[in-house]
Amino acid sequence: MNETVLAWLQFGVCTAVIGFAGAKLSRYGEVKIPAQRAGLSKNLKPISFA
């Protein structure tokens, strides 16, 4: 198989896995609670690209 085709195939599989996991996390996961429990939310500062 051509190396370029193999690279695109791997990229597509990884994209599908990340999309599937992201959909499950957004449905069943609560984003704010783990960050608040770990104290991460008060240590993070907003990023500005100005």
N, C-alpha and C positions, 0 to 999 in steps of 0.2 A: 504494500500500500504506500502511496506517496506520503512523504513526511508532512507536507502541508495539509493534506486531507486528514491525516491522523491528528495533527495539532488542532484543527478545527473541530474534529469529532470530540476530542478531549475537552475542549472549551465548551462545546454544547452540552456535554454531560455534566460538567461542573456547574454551568449556568442553570441547568434544570434542577440539580440537587439543591443549589442555594435558593432558587425560587420556591421549591417545594418546602424546604425547611423554614424559609421566611414566612410563607403562608401559614404554616402550622404554628410558628411562634407568635405571629400577630393574632391568630385566633385564640390560642390557648394560653399564651404567656402574658404576664403582667409586667410591663417594662419598668415602671417607676419603682415598684416595691423592692426588687433586689438591689437596685442602685442606692436607694435610700437606706436600706439596712446596712450596706457596706460602707456608707458614707461617701460614695463617689460623687453624688450630685453637688455637694457643697465645694468639692475640690476642683471641679471642672469649670473652666472659664469659656465664655463664648469665643468663637473664632471669627475674626473679621478679616476680609480680604480687601480692605481699602488702601 
